[in-house]
Amino acid sequence: MSSHDDGHCPPTCPVCCPCGDEGRAEGGITRRGFVGGSAAALGGMALTGLSWSALAAAKKGKVPMPPARRPLVVKPIFVYSTPRRRAKTSWRNWGGIQTQADADKEKARITDELDQLEKAADFPVTFLPVAAVRSARELAGAKDMADADVVILYPAGGWTDVFNTVEKAGKDTIVFVRHKSGPLYLWYEIVHPRYLRRHGDNLAVKGVDYQDVVVDSPKEILWRLRALCGLRNTVGSRIVAVGGPGGWATRKAPDLARDRWKLDIRTVAYKDLGELIKAARADKAVVERSRKRAEAYLKLPGTTLETERQFVDRCFELDEIFRALMTKADCRAMTINACMGTIMRVSETTACLPLSTLNDDGYLAFCESDFVVIPAGLLMGNITGHPPFLLNPTYPHDGIMTMAHCTAPRKMDGKTLEPARIVTHFESDYGAAPKVDMRIGQKLTLIGTDFAAKKWIGCSGRIVGHPFLPICRSQLEVQFACDSALLAERMQGFHWMIVYDDYLREAAYALKRTAIAFESLG
């Protein structure tokens, strides 16, 4: 964690956070007031009913696990024609589907391809039955289209009335046409001039563009659906903000996150968290369960303890409280403000290790309550199904950038445990934080966000080192795939998000459906 969130600014306030005058928090109130303030002061709707007895009863003596991502619901629509021969005139259009028998075979082919896609998908997706129609009138009989998030049009024949009906429904749309993967489709010829450009020279369809057309390859459908699944699970989602929502160097970030992403931010004041911690520590079952979980964690392969064991035990108490709060809020995401000071006094440890363990179990957990970048973490986590890592970038040079923070997940691919030293949080030299040594050579997606929530940048990179410099504990030397001067020129905001593997195209595909532009730097 790397922002100053203490009750007041010490003489040597960490420079990675732009402290306000006299230690003032967002909204112009003092950080002391911020810590114990009302929901209105914290900038969101308060999470109520926070007695430990109620939270403990809801989790029924178990350590809660996160809810799964909501499946993306997809409606496939196969459009075809069955023309009749007429003498001495053109009676059929291009295409290999001309009869009802041809159409029946094609519907079966589409169904089989979608079954294979569903099995191959690494994200939750549900395909509704294929609707085979020849007109908008026949499409009106597909009552389940209202349940769909996305429509895939398979226009082997037919005319624009079906396209117009789908457009009016306001669904995200992918158009699949065949060239060599089966019978040739009419719309392989005319999807560009007749649909996308509407008989003109420029794109004329709202919400659909050239990137939404796929030729032959069902796998090209899959990554687009992955992006839309991430988008659907992010827009309108709920997140718990302990200590309230904030933004690095800007007070507007939470409001912009609500506006752009319709986030439902539920706040928990530190006063309430403090009472929950006291009550949980008076619960012998919680204390014993946390001790055993800490012991099991420290026995994990590649794990070494280099701080006081009591800090780790308290971290697992905090982990269980955070899980209970998200269960209460019916969500899988949280963030914590004032994590450079206040949380340490309240919990007698740091939030670094709990955020790491939560991410390893499938939650989306972030430090610093920085809603400048948290939407990127939510989106990339929901696209990939893997934990994103919020971290600090440095100045790019010679194709290399150092990136670091103290809250790294150890299962960055969602399943494989990376080695970690459990040390103190760097700036405070207190508590427990993981120094995760992520695998050398691993490909990354890097996302940088702007303060105005108007444009994100992205580039790919590879891990080429994990040093142990006097900075935040989990450290990466990242070799990035663009020019250093270009990246330095384009950098904006402060915090970045990374995820394992290359998801730049998914990020771009999702963001084009928002008010945020995206520039891929390679």
C-alpha positions as CSV (number, residue, x, y, z in Angstrom):
1,M,0.0,0.0,0.0
2,S,1.4,3.3,-0.9
3,S,-0.7,6.4,0.1
4,H,-0.7,8.4,3.3
5,D,-3.9,7.7,5.2
6,D,-3.0,8.4,8.8
7,G,-4.9,10.6,11.2
8,H,-2.6,13.4,10.5
9,C,0.4,14.0,8.3
10,P,3.7,13.1,9.9
11,P,6.9,15.1,9.2
12,T,8.0,12.5,6.6
13,C,4.7,11.8,4.9
14,P,5.2,9.1,2.2
15,V,5.4,11.1,-1.0
16,C,3.5,8.5,-3.0
17,C,0.3,10.0,-1.7
18,P,-0.7,13.7,-2.2
19,C,-1.8,14.6,1.3
20,G,-4.2,17.5,1.6
21,D,-3.9,20.5,3.8
22,E,-3.5,19.6,7.4
23,G,-4.2,15.9,6.6
24,R,-7.6,16.5,5.2
25,A,-9.5,13.7,3.6
26,E,-11.9,13.7,0.7
27,G,-14.8,16.2,1.0
28,G,-12.7,18.7,3.0
29,I,-13.2,17.0,6.4
30,T,-10.3,16.0,8.6
31,R,-9.0,12.5,8.5
32,R,-10.0,12.0,12.1
33,G,-13.6,13.0,11.1
34,F,-13.3,10.8,8.0
35,V,-12.5,7.8,10.0
36,G,-15.6,8.0,12.2
37,G,-17.9,10.0,9.9
38,S,-21.4,9.3,8.7
39,A,-22.2,7.6,5.4
40,A,-22.8,11.0,3.8
41,A,-19.4,12.2,4.9
42,L,-17.8,9.0,3.7
43,G,-19.4,9.5,0.3
44,G,-21.7,6.6,-0.1
45,M,-24.6,4.5,1.3
46,A,-23.7,2.9,4.7
47,L,-23.7,-0.8,5.1
48,T,-26.1,-1.3,8.1
49,G,-26.7,-4.1,10.6
50,L,-23.0,-4.6,11.3
51,S,-23.1,-6.3,14.7
52,W,-20.6,-9.2,14.8
53,S,-23.3,-11.6,16.1
54,A,-25.5,-10.8,13.0
55,L,-22.5,-11.2,10.6
56,A,-21.4,-14.4,12.3
57,A,-24.9,-15.9,12.1
58,A,-25.1,-15.2,8.4
59,K,-21.9,-17.1,7.7
60,K,-22.9,-20.0,9.9
61,G,-19.5,-20.7,11.4
62,K,-17.8,-21.0,8.0
63,V,-15.3,-18.8,6.2
64,P,-17.3,-17.3,3.4
65,M,-16.2,-17.6,-0.3
66,P,-17.1,-15.2,-3.0
67,P,-20.2,-15.5,-5.3
68,A,-19.4,-16.5,-8.8
69,R,-19.5,-14.1,-11.7
70,R,-23.0,-13.8,-13.3
71,P,-23.2,-15.8,-16.5
72,L,-23.4,-13.9,-19.8
73,V,-26.7,-14.8,-21.5
74,V,-26.4,-15.1,-25.3
75,K,-29.2,-15.4,-27.9
76,P,-28.2,-16.8,-31.2
77,I,-30.3,-15.8,-34.2
78,F,-29.9,-17.6,-37.5
79,V,-31.4,-15.7,-40.4
80,Y,-32.0,-17.4,-43.8
81,S,-34.2,-17.4,-46.9
82,T,-35.9,-20.1,-49.0
83,P,-36.3,-18.5,-52.4
84,R,-38.4,-20.0,-55.2
85,R,-37.2,-20.4,-58.8
86,R,-38.7,-17.9,-61.2
87,A,-38.3,-18.0,-65.0
88,K,-36.0,-15.7,-66.8
89,T,-35.0,-13.5,-63.8
90,S,-32.8,-13.5,-60.8
91,W,-34.5,-15.4,-58.1
92,R,-31.8,-16.1,-55.5
93,N,-29.1,-14.2,-53.7
94,W,-25.5,-15.3,-53.0
95,G,-25.1,-18.1,-50.5
96,G,-25.1,-21.8,-49.9
97,I,-28.3,-22.0,-47.9
98,Q,-31.3,-21.9,-50.3
99,T,-33.7,-24.6,-48.9
100,Q,-35.3,-25.5,-45.7
101,A,-33.2,-28.7,-45.5
102,D,-30.1,-26.5,-45.9
103,A,-31.3,-24.3,-43.1
104,D,-32.0,-27.2,-40.8
105,K,-28.5,-28.5,-41.2
106,E,-27.1,-25.0,-40.6
107,K,-29.1,-24.6,-37.4
108,A,-27.7,-27.9,-36.1
109,R,-24.2,-26.8,-37.1
110,I,-24.5,-23.5,-35.2
111,T,-25.9,-25.3,-32.1
112,D,-23.0,-27.7,-32.1
113,E,-20.4,-24.9,-32.5
114,L,-22.0,-23.1,-29.5
115,D,-22.0,-26.2,-27.4
116,Q,-18.3,-26.5,-28.1
117,L,-17.8,-22.8,-27.2
118,E,-19.6,-23.2,-23.9
119,K,-17.3,-26.1,-23.0
120,A,-14.2,-24.1,-23.9
121,A,-15.2,-20.9,-22.2
122,D,-13.1,-19.9,-19.2
123,F,-15.9,-17.5,-18.1
124,P,-19.6,-18.2,-17.2
125,V,-21.8,-18.1,-20.4
126,T,-25.2,-19.5,-21.2
127,F,-26.4,-19.9,-24.8
128,L,-30.2,-19.8,-25.3
129,P,-31.7,-22.0,-28.1
130,V,-30.9,-20.9,-31.6
131,A,-33.8,-19.0,-33.2
132,A,-34.0,-19.8,-36.9
133,V,-36.0,-17.0,-38.6
134,R,-36.7,-15.6,-42.1
135,S,-38.2,-12.3,-41.1
136,A,-38.6,-9.9,-38.2
137,R,-42.2,-11.2,-37.8
138,E,-40.8,-14.7,-37.1
139,L,-38.2,-13.2,-34.7
140,A,-41.1,-11.8,-32.7
141,G,-41.8,-15.3,-31.6
142,A,-38.4,-15.6,-29.8
143,K,-39.7,-14.5,-26.4
144,D,-36.4,-15.4,-24.6
145,M,-34.5,-12.6,-26.5
146,A,-35.5,-10.3,-23.6
147,D,-33.5,-12.4,-21.3
148,A,-30.3,-12.0,-23.4
149,D,-27.3,-9.8,-22.7
150,V,-25.9,-10.4,-26.2
151,V,-27.3,-11.4,-29.6
152,I,-25.2,-13.3,-32.1
153,L,-26.6,-12.9,-35.6
154,Y,-25.9,-15.6,-38.1
155,P,-27.2,-13.9,-41.3
156,A,-27.0,-16.6,-44.0
157,G,-29.8,-14.8,-45.9
158,G,-32.8,-12.6,-45.3
159,W,-32.9,-8.9,-45.3
160,T,-32.3,-5.9,-43.0
161,D,-35.6,-6.1,-41.1
162,V,-34.2,-8.7,-38.6
163,F,-31.1,-6.5,-38.1
164,N,-33.4,-3.5,-37.4
165,T,-35.4,-5.5,-34.8
166,V,-32.2,-6.5,-33.0
167,E,-30.9,-3.0,-33.1
168,K,-34.1,-1.7,-31.5
169,A,-33.9,-4.2,-28.7
170,G,-30.7,-2.5,-27.6
171,K,-28.6,-5.7,-27.2
172,D,-24.9,-6.0,-27.7
173,T,-24.6,-7.6,-31.1
174,I,-22.0,-9.8,-32.8
175,V,-22.4,-10.7,-36.4
176,F,-21.0,-14.1,-37.6
177,V,-20.7,-14.8,-41.3
178,R,-19.3,-17.8,-43.1
179,H,-16.8,-17.8,-45.9
180,K,-15.1,-21.3,-45.6
181,S,-16.4,-22.7,-42.4
182,G,-19.6,-23.9,-43.9
183,P,-22.1,-22.9,-46.5
184,L,-21.3,-19.4,-47.7
185,Y,-23.5,-16.6,-46.2
186,L,-25.1,-13.9,-48.2
187,W,-24.0,-11.3,-45.6
188,Y,-20.4,-12.2,-46.0
189,E,-20.8,-10.0,-49.1
190,I,-23.1,-7.3,-47.9
191,V,-22.7,-6.9,-44.1
192,H,-20.3,-4.0,-44.6
193,P,-22.2,-1.8,-47.2
194,R,-25.8,-2.7,-46.4
195,Y,-25.7,-3.0,-42.6
196,L,-22.7,-1.3,-41.1
197,R,-22.7,1.6,-43.5
198,R,-26.4,1.6,-44.5
199,H,-25.7,2.3,-48.1
200,G,-23.3,5.1,-47.3
201,D,-19.6,5.6,-46.9
202,N,-19.4,5.8,-43.1
203,L,-20.4,3.7,-40.1
204,A,-24.1,4.2,-39.6
205,V,-25.2,1.7,-36.9
206,K,-25.3,2.8,-33.3
207,G,-23.5,0.4,-30.9
208,V,-22.2,-1.9,-33.6
209,D,-19.0,-1.5,-35.6
210,Y,-16.4,-3.3,-37.7
211,Q,-15.0,-5.1,-34.7
212,D,-18.3,-6.8,-34.1
213,V,-18.2,-8.8,-37.3
214,V,-16.6,-12.3,-37.2
215,V,-15.8,-14.4,-40.2
216,D,-15.6,-18.2,-39.9
217,S,-13.9,-18.6,-36.5
218,P,-16.0,-19.4,-33.5
219,K,-12.9,-18.7,-31.3
220,E,-13.1,-15.1,-32.4
221,I,-16.6,-15.0,-30.9
222,L,-15.3,-16.4,-27.6
223,W,-12.9,-13.6,-26.7
224,R,-15.6,-11.0,-27.5
225,L,-18.0,-12.8,-25.2
226,R,-15.3,-12.9,-22.5
227,A,-15.0,-9.1,-22.7
228,L,-18.8,-8.6,-22.6
229,C,-19.0,-11.0,-19.6
230,G,-16.5,-8.8,-17.8
231,L,-18.4,-5.7,-18.7
232,R,-21.8,-7.1,-17.6
233,N,-20.3,-8.1,-14.2
234,T,-18.7,-4.7,-13.7
235,V,-21.4,-2.2,-14.7
236,G,-23.8,-1.8,-11.8
237,S,-21.8,-4.0,-9.4
238,R,-21.5,-3.4,-5.7
239,I,-18.3,-2.8,-3.7
240,V,-17.7,-2.4,0.0
241,A,-15.5,0.6,0.9
242,V,-14.1,0.5,4.4
243,G,-13.3,4.0,5.5
244,G,-15.3,5.3,2.5
245,P,-14.4,5.8,-1.2
246,G,-11.6,8.0,-2.3
247,G,-9.3,8.8,-5.2
248,W,-5.6,9.5,-5.5
249,A,-5.2,13.3,-5.9
250,T,-8.8,13.8,-6.9
251,R,-12.1,14.1,-5.0
252,K,-14.2,13.3,-8.1
253,A,-13.1,9.7,-8.5
254,P,-16.0,8.0,-6.6
255,D,-18.6,10.2,-8.4
256,L,-17.0,9.4,-11.7
257,A,-17.0,5.7,-10.9
258,R,-20.7,5.9,-10.1
259,D,-21.4,7.8,-13.3
260,R,-19.3,5.7,-15.7
261,W,-19.8,2.3,-14.2
262,K,-23.0,2.7,-12.0
263,L,-21.1,1.3,-9.1
264,D,-23.0,0.7,-5.9
265,I,-20.5,1.8,-3.2
266,R,-21.4,0.6,0.3
267,T,-19.4,2.3,3.1
268,V,-18.2,1.0,6.4
269,A,-16.9,3.6,8.9
270,Y,-13.8,2.8,10.9
271,K,-15.8,3.2,14.1
272,D,-18.0,0.3,13.0
273,L,-15.0,-1.8,11.8
274,G,-13.3,-1.2,15.2
275,E,-16.4,-2.6,17.0
276,L,-16.5,-5.6,14.7
277,I,-12.8,-6.4,15.4
278,K,-13.3,-6.2,19.1
279,A,-16.3,-8.5,19.0
280,A,-14.6,-10.9,16.6
281,R,-11.6,-11.1,18.9
282,A,-13.9,-11.9,21.8
283,D,-15.3,-14.8,19.7
284,K,-13.1,-17.8,20.6
285,A,-14.1,-19.7,17.5
286,V,-13.0,-16.8,15.3
287,V,-9.7,-16.5,17.1
288,E,-9.0,-20.2,16.9
289,R,-10.1,-20.5,13.3
290,S,-7.9,-17.6,12.3
291,R,-4.9,-19.1,14.2
292,K,-5.4,-22.4,12.3
293,R,-5.8,-20.6,9.0
294,A,-2.6,-18.6,9.6
295,E,-0.8,-21.8,10.5
296,A,-2.0,-23.5,7.3
297,Y,-1.1,-20.5,5.2
298,L,2.5,-20.4,6.6
299,K,2.9,-24.1,5.7
300,L,2.0,-23.5,2.1
301,P,4.9,-24.4,-0.3
302,G,7.2,-21.5,-0.9
303,T,6.1,-19.5,2.1
304,T,8.5,-18.0,4.6
305,L,7.7,-15.9,7.7
306,E,9.9,-12.8,8.3
307,T,7.6,-10.8,10.6
308,E,5.9,-11.5,13.9
309,R,3.5,-14.4,13.9
310,Q,0.9,-12.5,15.8
311,F,0.5,-10.1,12.9
312,V,-0.4,-13.0,10.6
313,D,-3.0,-14.3,13.1
314,R,-4.6,-10.9,13.2
315,C,-4.6,-10.7,9.5
316,F,-6.7,-13.8,9.2
317,E,-9.1,-12.3,11.7
318,L,-9.4,-9.2,9.5
319,D,-9.7,-11.5,6.5
320,E,-12.8,-13.2,8.0
321,I,-14.3,-9.8,8.9
322,F,-13.9,-8.5,5.4
323,R,-15.5,-11.7,4.0
324,A,-18.4,-11.3,6.4
325,L,-18.9,-7.7,5.3
326,M,-19.0,-8.7,1.6
327,T,-21.4,-11.5,2.4
328,K,-23.6,-8.9,4.1
329,A,-23.4,-6.6,1.1
330,D,-24.0,-9.5,-1.3
331,C,-20.9,-8.7,-3.4
332,R,-17.4,-10.0,-4.1
333,A,-15.5,-6.7,-4.1
334,M,-14.0,-4.4,-1.4
335,T,-11.5,-1.7,-0.9
336,I,-10.0,-0.1,2.2
337,N,-9.2,3.5,2.8
338,A,-6.7,4.8,5.4
339,C,-4.6,1.7,5.0
340,M,-1.3,3.5,5.7
341,G,-2.2,4.3,9.3
342,T,-5.7,4.0,10.7
343,I,-6.2,0.3,9.9
344,M,-3.0,-0.5,11.8
345,R,-4.2,1.2,15.0
346,V,-7.7,-0.4,14.7
347,S,-6.6,-3.9,13.8
348,E,-3.1,-4.1,15.3
349,T,-1.8,-5.4,12.0
350,T,-2.0,-4.3,8.3
351,A,-4.5,-5.0,5.6
352,C,-1.9,-6.1,3.1
353,L,-2.0,-9.8,3.7
354,P,-5.8,-10.0,4.0
355,L,-6.2,-8.3,0.7
356,S,-3.8,-10.8,-0.8
357,T,-5.6,-13.8,0.6
358,L,-9.0,-12.5,-0.4
359,N,-7.8,-12.1,-4.0
360,D,-6.4,-15.6,-4.0
361,D,-9.8,-16.9,-3.1
362,G,-11.6,-15.1,-5.9
363,Y,-12.6,-11.8,-4.3
364,L,-11.6,-8.5,-5.9
365,A,-9.9,-6.7,-3.0
366,F,-8.0,-3.4,-3.3
367,C,-6.1,-1.1,-1.0
368,E,-6.2,2.7,-0.9
369,S,-9.9,3.0,-2.0
370,D,-8.6,4.7,-5.2
371,F,-11.7,4.8,-7.4
372,V,-9.5,6.3,-10.2
373,V,-8.2,2.8,-10.9
374,I,-10.6,0.4,-9.0
375,P,-13.0,0.3,-12.0
376,A,-10.1,-1.1,-14.1
377,G,-9.4,-3.7,-11.5
378,L,-13.1,-4.7,-11.4
379,L,-13.3,-4.9,-15.2
380,M,-10.1,-6.8,-15.7
381,G,-10.9,-9.2,-12.8
382,N,-14.3,-9.8,-14.3
383,I,-13.0,-10.4,-17.8
384,T,-10.2,-12.7,-16.8
385,G,-11.5,-14.5,-13.7
386,H,-8.0,-13.9,-12.3
387,P,-7.1,-11.4,-9.5
388,P,-5.8,-8.0,-10.7
389,F,-3.0,-6.4,-8.8
390,L,-3.1,-2.7,-8.0
391,L,0.4,-1.2,-7.9
392,N,2.5,1.8,-8.4
393,P,4.4,2.4,-11.6
394,T,7.7,4.2,-12.0
395,Y,9.3,6.1,-14.8
396,P,9.7,4.0,-18.0
397,H,13.2,3.8,-19.4
398,D,15.1,1.4,-21.6
399,G,12.0,-0.7,-22.2
400,I,11.7,-1.4,-18.4
401,M,9.5,-0.2,-15.6
402,T,9.6,-1.1,-11.9
403,M,6.1,-1.7,-10.4
404,A,5.4,-2.5,-6.8
405,H,2.8,-2.6,-4.0
406,C,2.4,-4.5,-0.7
407,T,-0.9,-6.4,-1.4
408,A,0.0,-8.8,-4.3
409,P,-2.1,-11.9,-4.8
410,R,-0.2,-15.1,-4.9
411,K,-2.5,-16.8,-7.4
412,M,-2.3,-14.4,-10.2
413,D,-3.5,-17.0,-12.7
414,G,-6.3,-17.9,-10.4
415,K,-4.9,-21.3,-9.4
416,T,-1.1,-21.5,-9.1
417,L,0.5,-20.3,-5.8
418,E,3.6,-18.1,-6.3
419,P,6.4,-18.1,-3.7
420,A,6.2,-15.4,-1.0
421,R,8.1,-14.0,1.9
422,I,5.7,-12.7,4.6
423,V,7.4,-9.5,5.7
424,T,6.3,-6.1,7.1
425,H,4.5,-3.4,5.2
426,F,7.4,-1.2,3.9
427,E,6.5,2.3,4.8
428,S,5.4,1.4,8.4
429,D,7.7,-1.5,8.9
430,Y,4.8,-3.1,10.7
431,G,2.3,-5.9,10.3
432,A,2.3,-8.5,7.6
433,A,2.6,-8.1,3.8
434,P,3.5,-10.6,1.1
435,K,6.6,-10.2,-1.0
436,V,5.4,-12.3,-3.9
437,D,8.0,-13.4,-6.5
438,M,5.9,-13.6,-9.7
439,R,7.2,-15.9,-12.4
440,I,9.9,-14.6,-14.7
441,G,8.8,-14.4,-18.3
442,Q,5.1,-14.2,-17.4
443,K,3.2,-12.1,-19.9
444,L,1.1,-9.2,-18.4
445,T,-1.6,-6.8,-19.4
446,L,-0.9,-3.3,-18.0
447,I,-3.8,-0.8,-17.6
448,G,-3.3,2.9,-16.7
449,T,-6.3,5.1,-15.9
450,D,-6.8,8.8,-16.0
451,F,-8.1,11.1,-13.3
452,A,-10.9,12.4,-15.5
453,A,-12.3,8.9,-16.3
454,K,-12.2,9.7,-20.0
455,K,-9.3,7.5,-21.3
456,W,-7.4,4.4,-20.3
457,I,-4.1,3.2,-21.8
458,G,-2.9,-0.3,-22.1
459,C,0.2,-2.2,-23.1
460,S,1.5,-5.7,-22.8
461,G,4.7,-6.7,-20.9
462,R,6.7,-9.5,-19.4
463,I,8.2,-9.9,-15.9
464,V,12.0,-9.9,-16.2
465,G,12.8,-9.5,-12.5
466,H,11.5,-9.4,-8.9
467,P,14.1,-7.5,-6.9
468,F,14.0,-6.5,-3.2
469,L,14.4,-2.8,-3.3
470,P,13.5,-0.4,-0.4
471,I,10.0,0.1,-1.8
472,C,6.6,-1.7,-1.6
473,R,7.2,-5.3,-1.0
474,S,5.9,-7.2,-4.1
475,Q,8.1,-5.9,-6.8
476,L,8.2,-6.4,-10.6
477,E,10.7,-5.4,-13.2
478,V,8.5,-5.3,-16.3
479,Q,9.7,-5.2,-19.9
480,F,6.9,-3.5,-21.9
481,A,6.1,-3.8,-25.6
482,C,6.1,-0.2,-26.7
483,D,8.6,2.7,-26.9
484,S,9.7,4.1,-23.5
485,A,9.3,7.7,-24.6
486,L,5.8,7.0,-26.0
487,L,4.8,5.3,-22.7
488,A,6.2,8.2,-20.6
489,E,4.2,10.7,-22.8
490,R,1.0,8.7,-22.5
491,M,1.1,7.9,-18.7
492,Q,-1.7,9.4,-16.7
493,G,-3.3,9.1,-13.3
494,F,-1.2,7.2,-10.8
495,H,-2.0,3.6,-9.8
496,W,-2.1,0.9,-12.5
497,M,-3.7,-2.5,-12.7
498,I,-2.0,-5.6,-14.0
499,V,-3.3,-9.1,-14.8
500,Y,-1.5,-12.2,-16.0
501,D,-1.6,-12.9,-19.8
502,D,-2.7,-10.7,-22.7
503,Y,-6.2,-9.3,-22.5
504,L,-5.7,-6.0,-24.3
505,R,-8.2,-6.8,-27.0
506,E,-10.9,-7.7,-24.5
507,A,-10.2,-4.5,-22.6
508,A,-10.6,-2.4,-25.8
509,Y,-13.7,-4.3,-26.8
510,A,-15.4,-3.8,-23.5
511,L,-14.5,-0.1,-23.2
512,K,-15.9,0.8,-26.6
513,R,-19.3,0.3,-25.0
514,T,-18.6,2.8,-22.3
515,A,-17.8,6.5,-22.1
516,I,-14.1,5.8,-21.7
517,A,-11.7,5.7,-24.6
518,F,-8.9,3.2,-24.8
519,E,-5.5,3.4,-26.4
520,S,-3.5,0.2,-26.8
521,L,0.2,1.0,-26.9
522,G,1.2,-2.5,-28.1
